[in-house]
Amino acid sequence: MANLMCILFAISTLCVYQVQGGYQIIYKIWSGSEVDPLNLWNAVGKEVGSKQSSSSIMAPGNYRSSKIDDDWMLYQNIKVTAHDSKGAELSRTIYNARKTDRMNWYRKEKIVETTYTDLKSSTTNYFSVDGHTDVDRHFYINKSYGGCPNDHGWLVVSGCDGKAACDWIKKRPGKCPHVVTTGDKEMKWTSEHPDAAVLVISACGSDYYGCQ
């Protein structure tokens, strides 16, 4: 449920949607929406999508807030969640956003809490927003490569540039992008695992909405 909060300043009123205990949605990408997830994140200076799509997790439409560029230095925490088609949370990781920018916050040493029970104690070969761009894998948290049938990881959002190298992405049903998450522990990407419906990134801690 979203609450509309308005703050009266001397010359204007600022209204923002607050969701999930003070967190505000700043980015949302739907599986199958045929929008490249990295291009959406990197649309610097742009507000993409409607405010209504940022009002709740399951509101339709992709979204990218210009606050990613304007307010980043004010953020305390960034939350990344994946959800199924009914809105149920499949995975959640919260990152400490202090002294980061819109690209380098997404790394293991910034994790505050996560549903991936083995992630903090495991090694990774990819852990970044960019991910492995040569093969179109973004917001990518991967443990290891061993040839396509033996690739292991936790979270990936496939791109729409047509550069997918492995059948575990190329042969997934539906259109790009594909949001795939393990939920708790790392797995082989070839395991039978349906797409999550949506990946949501939320922020808290600016001057006008806090973390709870």
Secondary structure, 3 states (H helix, E strand, C coil): CEEEEEEECCCCEEEEEEECCCEEEEEEEECCCCCCHHHHHCCCCCCECCCHHHCCCCCCCCEECCHHHHCHHHCCEEEEEEECCCCCEEEEEEEECCCCCCCCCCCHHHEEEECCCCCCCCCCCEEECCCEHHHCEEEEEEEECCCHHHCEEEEEEECCCCCCCCHHHHCCCCCCCCEEECCCCCEECCCCCCCECEEEEEEECECCECCC
